[in-house]
Amino acid sequence: MSEPRATRGDARGPFNSAEGAVTDAAVIEAENRSTLEAWARAMHATVVPVAENWWSITYQAEAGLPDGTRVRCRYRYVIPHQAALRRWKRTYVVGLVHTSGRARCHHVRQVIPVGDTEPEERHRAELIASALVATERQDTCGASVGNLEVYVVERATLWKPGVARY
């Protein structure tokens, strides 16, 4: 089993997260899932998925060191090509908007819903995207399931940026 390798310095000081925010945790990249799980067991941490799209899934475990600093170990699983194409065909792009003060705030999410019919998948894509935006952005811009309005739900295979079909 190989050791995870640090990719952003040591365990002290601020680091940029995958989302671009500055955090106080060092990030270690694991070479495979078993290395990540072994690290998590040793650190008494839980492995959770933190990012997902149609071509990859990123898993992460976070732990505290005795001196109080935080360390994250991540593994990015690249989905095999044929499976990734199947996921892409099931992916929806969902555009949402809400008012924040005097401004309109737009959010776009890619989601992979599960459903038996096209209308059911589209409805679930709206629900999933609304929940994601509310969870991720409520503290920043006030987005909530109650104030988000869906303005586009489109399969990723048909998506053309800048062209919304209402």
Backbone as CSV, one residue per row, in Angstrom:
resi,resn,N_x,N_y,N_z,CA_x,CA_y,CA_z,C_x,C_y,C_z
1,MET,0.854,-1.177,0.000,0.000,0.000,0.000,0.896,1.235,0.000
2,SER,0.596,2.198,-0.841,1.401,3.401,-0.915,0.898,4.442,0.077
3,GLU,1.792,5.348,0.428,1.452,6.423,1.357,0.794,7.571,0.600
4,PRO,-0.192,8.241,1.211,-0.755,9.441,0.588,0.332,10.509,0.511
5,ARG,0.261,11.379,-0.466,1.264,12.432,-0.593,0.612,13.800,-0.426
6,ALA,1.309,14.693,0.279,0.803,16.049,0.487,0.959,16.826,-0.808
7,THR,-0.057,17.598,-1.161,0.000,18.347,-2.409,0.014,19.852,-2.199
8,ARG,-0.241,20.291,-0.980,-0.282,21.738,-0.747,0.470,22.092,0.523
9,GLY,1.707,21.740,0.587,2.510,22.103,1.740,2.298,21.156,2.901
10,ASP,2.716,21.628,4.087,2.542,20.793,5.274,1.190,21.058,5.908
11,ALA,1.006,20.618,7.121,-0.307,20.699,7.762,-0.573,22.037,8.435
12,ARG,0.252,23.033,8.211,0.034,24.327,8.844,-0.279,25.393,7.802
13,GLY,-1.042,26.395,8.211,-1.312,27.535,7.351,-2.523,27.345,6.465
14,PRO,-2.965,28.434,5.810,-4.147,28.355,4.946,-3.821,27.706,3.606
15,PHE,-4.791,26.984,3.085,-4.641,26.310,1.804,-5.888,26.544,0.981
16,ASN,-5.759,26.505,-0.334,-6.924,26.634,-1.200,-7.603,25.286,-1.325
17,SER,-8.921,25.293,-1.147,-9.688,24.063,-1.318,-10.022,23.896,-2.787
18,ALA,-10.652,22.775,-3.135,-11.053,22.521,-4.521,-12.047,23.564,-4.999
19,GLU,-12.818,24.130,-4.078,-13.817,25.122,-4.446,-13.221,26.529,-4.520
20,GLY,-11.921,26.677,-4.181,-11.278,27.972,-4.260,-11.281,28.735,-2.951
21,ALA,-11.958,28.233,-1.930,-11.997,28.919,-0.647,-10.716,28.617,0.127
22,VAL,-10.297,29.556,0.967,-9.121,29.341,1.785,-9.544,28.588,3.036
23,THR,-8.840,27.503,3.337,-9.144,26.693,4.510,-7.896,26.582,5.365
24,ASP,-8.040,26.025,6.536,-6.892,25.839,7.416,-6.430,24.389,7.440
25,ALA,-6.760,23.625,6.411,-6.408,22.209,6.372,-5.457,21.908,5.223
26,ALA,-4.465,21.062,5.517,-3.596,20.559,4.456,-4.379,19.508,3.678
27,VAL,-4.075,19.369,2.399,-4.755,18.376,1.569,-3.734,17.350,1.112
28,ILE,-4.049,16.099,1.357,-3.204,14.980,0.952,-3.957,14.217,-0.125
29,GLU,-3.280,13.875,-1.217,-3.896,13.107,-2.301,-3.505,11.638,-2.163
30,ALA,-4.491,10.765,-2.066,-4.240,9.321,-2.016,-4.216,8.777,-3.440
31,GLU,-3.405,7.748,-3.671,-3.294,7.170,-5.008,-4.445,6.243,-5.357
32,ASN,-5.136,5.697,-4.344,-6.258,4.804,-4.600,-7.203,4.819,-3.406
33,ARG,-8.352,4.186,-3.577,-9.387,4.209,-2.533,-8.942,3.466,-1.276
34,SER,-8.231,2.359,-1.440,-7.802,1.599,-0.263,-6.801,2.390,0.578
35,THR,-5.955,3.187,-0.057,-5.029,4.043,0.681,-5.798,5.094,1.469
36,LEU,-6.801,5.694,0.838,-7.640,6.676,1.534,-8.328,6.035,2.734
37,GLU,-8.904,4.851,2.544,-9.613,4.185,3.638,-8.673,3.791,4.771
38,ALA,-7.461,3.353,4.436,-6.477,3.014,5.470,-6.090,4.267,6.259
39,TRP,-5.878,5.385,5.554,-5.555,6.653,6.224,-6.700,7.065,7.143
40,ALA,-7.929,6.956,6.657,-9.097,7.342,7.452,-9.216,6.474,8.707
41,ARG,-8.985,5.166,8.569,-9.038,4.285,9.749,-7.977,4.687,10.766
42,ALA,-6.770,4.942,10.287,-5.675,5.317,11.187,-5.952,6.646,11.891
43,MET,-6.667,7.541,11.217,-6.948,8.875,11.770,-8.324,8.944,12.435
44,HIS,-9.044,7.833,12.479,-10.405,7.787,13.054,-11.323,8.796,12.359
45,ALA,-11.260,8.800,11.038,-12.059,9.724,10.222,-13.019,8.923,9.343
46,THR,-14.022,9.609,8.831,-15.018,8.989,7.962,-14.789,9.433,6.523
47,VAL,-14.848,8.499,5.595,-14.715,8.810,4.171,-16.092,9.191,3.632
48,VAL,-16.165,10.350,2.975,-17.425,10.812,2.379,-17.158,11.321,0.964
49,PRO,-18.145,11.209,0.055,-17.988,11.826,-1.265,-18.171,13.339,-1.124
50,VAL,-17.265,14.129,-1.701,-17.352,15.587,-1.592,-17.592,16.274,-2.929
51,ALA,-17.362,15.582,-4.021,-17.609,16.159,-5.345,-17.910,15.019,-6.305
52,GLU,-18.850,15.279,-7.205,-19.233,14.242,-8.156,-19.697,14.899,-9.444
53,ASN,-19.282,14.342,-10.541,-19.800,14.730,-11.846,-19.879,13.455,-12.670
54,TRP,-20.144,13.587,-13.937,-20.363,12.378,-14.721,-19.086,11.614,-15.027
55,TRP,-17.915,12.202,-14.861,-16.680,11.505,-15.195,-15.825,11.146,-13.974
56,SER,-16.144,11.666,-12.782,-15.338,11.323,-11.611,-16.113,11.539,-10.312
57,ILE,-15.602,10.908,-9.249,-16.131,11.098,-7.901,-14.931,11.334,-6.994
58,THR,-14.988,12.383,-6.181,-13.916,12.677,-5.237,-14.382,12.315,-3.834
59,TYR,-13.590,11.477,-3.171,-13.860,11.063,-1.799,-12.862,11.763,-0.883
60,GLN,-13.275,12.019,0.356,-12.411,12.739,1.280,-12.652,12.275,2.715
61,ALA,-11.602,12.301,3.506,-11.690,12.098,4.951,-10.942,13.264,5.587
62,GLU,-11.462,13.779,6.677,-10.826,14.911,7.360,-10.590,14.540,8.815
63,ALA,-9.419,14.901,9.318,-9.069,14.578,10.701,-8.301,15.733,11.327
64,GLY,-8.337,15.775,12.634,-7.572,16.772,13.381,-6.304,16.149,13.935
65,LEU,-5.227,16.929,13.921,-3.970,16.481,14.507,-3.929,16.914,15.972
66,PRO,-3.051,16.327,16.775,-2.979,16.699,18.193,-2.728,18.190,18.432
67,ASP,-2.039,18.859,17.486,-1.776,20.295,17.674,-2.945,21.174,17.237
68,GLY,-4.055,20.552,16.809,-5.253,21.314,16.451,-5.405,21.616,14.972
69,THR,-4.395,21.336,14.156,-4.523,21.588,12.721,-5.371,20.492,12.079
70,ARG,-5.954,20.804,10.938,-6.815,19.876,10.205,-6.063,19.345,8.984
71,VAL,-6.317,18.091,8.657,-5.726,17.457,7.477,-6.836,16.733,6.732
72,ARG,-6.859,16.894,5.407,-7.823,16.197,4.555,-7.061,15.277,3.621
73,CYS,-7.568,14.066,3.490,-7.010,13.121,2.529,-8.085,12.883,1.479
74,ARG,-7.718,13.023,0.206,-8.679,12.893,-0.894,-8.229,11.848,-1.902
75,TYR,-9.232,11.259,-2.538,-8.984,10.360,-3.662,-10.014,10.669,-4.732
76,ARG,-9.539,10.900,-5.943,-10.432,11.172,-7.072,-10.492,9.923,-7.939
77,TYR,-11.680,9.321,-7.964,-11.916,8.128,-8.768,-12.398,8.568,-10.138
78,VAL,-11.635,8.244,-11.163,-12.030,8.548,-12.537,-12.848,7.367,-13.045
79,ILE,-14.082,7.646,-13.415,-15.012,6.608,-13.859,-14.589,6.105,-15.239
80,PRO,-14.603,4.784,-15.457,-14.236,4.248,-16.777,-15.066,4.903,-17.888
81,HIS,-14.451,5.045,-19.049,-15.021,5.816,-20.155,-16.463,5.439,-20.498
82,GLN,-16.748,4.161,-20.693,-18.104,3.755,-21.085,-19.128,4.073,-20.000
83,ALA,-18.761,3.838,-18.746,-19.669,4.164,-17.638,-19.855,5.680,-17.538
84,ALA,-18.784,6.433,-17.767,-18.879,7.897,-17.722,-19.822,8.414,-18.808
85,LEU,-19.762,7.832,-19.988,-20.672,8.252,-21.058,-22.124,7.951,-20.702
86,ARG,-22.367,6.804,-20.058,-23.736,6.493,-19.611,-24.207,7.505,-18.571
87,ARG,-23.320,7.873,-17.646,-23.678,8.879,-16.632,-23.945,10.227,-17.295
88,TRP,-23.132,10.586,-18.304,-23.314,11.864,-18.996,-24.692,11.924,-19.645
89,LYS,-25.118,10.805,-20.218,-26.436,10.766,-20.862,-27.567,10.912,-19.856
90,ARG,-27.317,10.593,-18.576,-28.338,10.723,-17.531,-28.226,12.044,-16.763
91,THR,-27.197,12.854,-17.076,-26.951,14.101,-16.352,-27.842,15.221,-16.872
92,TYR,-28.363,16.017,-15.946,-29.157,17.201,-16.282,-28.430,18.447,-15.805
93,VAL,-28.547,19.516,-16.568,-28.077,20.837,-16.162,-29.311,21.589,-15.688
94,VAL,-29.260,22.088,-14.455,-30.400,22.785,-13.864,-29.971,24.203,-13.522
95,GLY,-30.710,25.187,-14.046,-30.466,26.589,-13.738,-31.515,27.095,-12.773
96,LEU,-31.063,27.770,-11.713,-31.970,28.308,-10.704,-31.637,29.773,-10.469
97,VAL,-32.630,30.533,-10.038,-32.433,31.956,-9.769,-33.239,32.339,-8.538
98,HIS,-32.752,33.350,-7.814,-33.505,33.928,-6.700,-33.063,35.377,-6.538
99,THR,-33.844,36.128,-5.795,-33.518,37.524,-5.537,-32.775,37.613,-4.217
100,SER,-31.690,38.364,-4.235,-30.898,38.592,-3.027,-30.731,40.095,-2.886
101,GLY,-31.573,40.703,-2.054,-31.583,42.164,-1.975,-32.148,42.715,-3.263
102,ARG,-31.368,43.574,-3.932,-31.818,44.135,-5.211,-31.198,43.409,-6.400
103,ALA,-30.477,42.339,-6.129,-29.807,41.596,-7.207,-30.489,40.250,-7.436
104,ARG,-30.286,39.721,-8.643,-30.756,38.366,-8.950,-29.528,37.460,-8.935
105,CYS,-29.643,36.383,-8.224,-28.529,35.461,-8.044,-28.832,34.177,-8.821
106,HIS,-27.945,33.810,-9.737,-28.132,32.619,-10.577,-27.216,31.494,-10.106
107,HIS,-27.728,30.281,-10.145,-26.971,29.091,-9.775,-27.229,28.024,-10.830
108,VAL,-26.188,27.288,-11.198,-26.323,26.187,-12.156,-25.661,24.958,-11.541
109,ARG,-26.350,23.840,-11.594,-25.812,22.588,-11.065,-26.031,21.469,-12.075
110,GLN,-25.079,20.547,-12.114,-25.231,19.314,-12.885,-25.623,18.222,-11.900
111,VAL,-26.702,17.517,-12.186,-27.162,16.449,-11.296,-27.503,15.206,-12.105
112,ILE,-27.434,14.064,-11.448,-27.755,12.790,-12.085,-28.905,12.168,-11.294
113,PRO,-30.137,12.453,-11.702,-31.282,11.910,-10.967,-31.582,10.473,-11.384
114,VAL,-32.409,9.821,-10.580,-32.877,8.473,-10.895,-34.386,8.552,-11.051
115,GLY,-34.892,8.003,-12.137,-36.333,8.002,-12.371,-36.693,7.024,-13.467
116,ASP,-37.972,6.685,-13.520,-38.440,5.734,-14.528,-38.812,6.410,-15.840
117,THR,-39.195,7.686,-15.779,-39.621,8.409,-16.977,-38.884,9.733,-17.063
118,GLU,-38.882,10.317,-18.249,-38.245,11.624,-18.456,-38.831,12.696,-17.534
119,PRO,-40.155,12.849,-17.437,-40.701,13.870,-16.529,-40.306,13.639,-15.065
120,GLU,-40.256,12.392,-14.666,-39.858,12.074,-13.286,-38.392,12.443,-13.050
121,GLU,-37.526,12.137,-14.008,-36.114,12.500,-13.889,-35.938,14.014,-13.839
122,ARG,-36.661,14.742,-14.688,-36.559,16.206,-14.708,-37.002,16.793,-13.369
123,HIS,-38.102,16.275,-12.824,-38.596,16.770,-11.538,-37.579,16.495,-10.427
124,ARG,-37.028,15.294,-10.418,-36.029,14.956,-9.402,-34.754,15.772,-9.577
125,ALA,-34.389,16.079,-10.819,-33.224,16.938,-11.057,-33.446,18.313,-10.435
126,GLU,-34.661,18.867,-10.589,-34.993,20.155,-9.970,-34.866,20.078,-8.456
127,LEU,-35.416,19.025,-7.862,-35.377,18.875,-6.405,-33.945,18.746,-5.889
128,ILE,-33.157,17.916,-6.559,-31.772,17.701,-6.134,-30.971,18.988,-6.265
129,ALA,-31.094,19.676,-7.410,-30.343,20.915,-7.621,-30.753,21.980,-6.608
130,SER,-32.046,22.106,-6.336,-32.514,23.085,-5.344,-31.930,22.788,-3.971
131,ALA,-31.937,21.528,-3.582,-31.389,21.148,-2.280,-29.887,21.410,-2.210
132,LEU,-29.168,21.111,-3.290,-27.729,21.368,-3.316,-27.427,22.853,-3.161
133,VAL,-28.108,23.680,-3.943,-27.861,25.125,-3.884,-28.205,25.668,-2.500
134,ALA,-29.346,25.261,-1.956,-29.746,25.744,-0.633,-28.719,25.343,0.424
135,THR,-28.239,24.118,0.356,-27.255,23.638,1.328,-25.920,24.358,1.183
136,GLU,-25.473,24.546,-0.064,-24.156,25.119,-0.313,-24.125,26.635,-0.183
137,ARG,-25.201,27.317,-0.532,-25.134,28.771,-0.697,-26.031,29.599,0.225
138,GLN,-26.820,28.985,1.093,-27.754,29.753,1.915,-27.043,30.808,2.757
139,ASP,-25.932,30.468,3.383,-25.213,31.432,4.211,-24.594,32.552,3.383
140,THR,-24.246,32.278,2.141,-23.586,33.265,1.292,-24.558,34.248,0.656
141,CYS,-25.626,33.739,0.050,-26.519,34.627,-0.706,-27.988,34.489,-0.329
142,GLY,-28.298,33.648,0.642,-29.684,33.510,1.072,-30.517,32.561,0.241
143,ALA,-29.879,31.758,-0.603,-30.633,30.796,-1.419,-31.293,29.769,-0.512
144,SER,-32.561,29.494,-0.775,-33.278,28.461,-0.022,-34.225,27.751,-0.981
145,VAL,-34.668,26.588,-0.589,-35.588,25.836,-1.437,-36.841,26.660,-1.702
146,GLY,-37.235,27.480,-0.737,-38.440,28.295,-0.878,-38.316,29.459,-1.837
147,ASN,-37.107,30.023,-2.012,-36.993,31.198,-2.882,-36.302,30.913,-4.217
148,LEU,-35.877,29.677,-4.456,-35.241,29.339,-5.730,-36.291,29.027,-6.787
149,GLU,-36.089,29.597,-7.953,-36.985,29.351,-9.086,-36.179,28.687,-10.200
150,VAL,-36.659,27.573,-10.699,-35.980,26.847,-11.774,-36.294,27.528,-13.099
151,TYR,-35.257,27.854,-13.869,-35.505,28.457,-15.177,-35.061,27.578,-16.338
152,VAL,-34.294,26.529,-16.058,-33.945,25.596,-17.126,-33.602,24.235,-16.521
153,VAL,-34.080,23.189,-17.163,-33.696,21.804,-16.856,-33.447,21.158,-18.210
154,GLU,-32.196,20.814,-18.470,-31.825,20.313,-19.794,-30.846,19.155,-19.640
155,ARG,-30.998,18.144,-20.463,-30.013,17.059,-20.456,-28.654,17.632,-20.855
156,ALA,-27.613,17.152,-20.208,-26.264,17.635,-20.503,-25.892,17.392,-21.961
157,THR,-26.414,16.319,-22.548,-26.104,16.013,-23.945,-26.689,17.053,-24.896
158,LEU,-27.719,17.765,-24.467,-28.368,18.781,-25.301,-28.010,20.203,-24.885
159,TRP,-27.273,20.345,-23.800,-26.979,21.652,-23.225,-26.086,22.480,-24.137
160,LYS,-26.503,23.719,-24.346,-25.702,24.691,-25.078,-25.607,25.922,-24.188
161,PRO,-24.444,26.200,-23.618,-24.311,27.358,-22.732,-24.794,28.634,-23.409
162,GLY,-25.515,29.431,-22.657,-26.022,30.695,-23.183,-27.342,30.573,-23.910
163,VAL,-27.828,29.352,-24.119,-29.100,29.150,-24.804,-30.029,28.401,-23.853
164,ALA,-30.933,29.127,-23.221,-31.875,28.496,-22.292,-33.179,28.223,-23.022
165,ARG,-33.650,26.996,-22.911,-34.950,26.636,-23.488,-35.954,26.593,-22.351
166,TYR,-36.888,27.521,-22.353,-37.845,27.612,-21.245,-39.042,26.741,-21.490
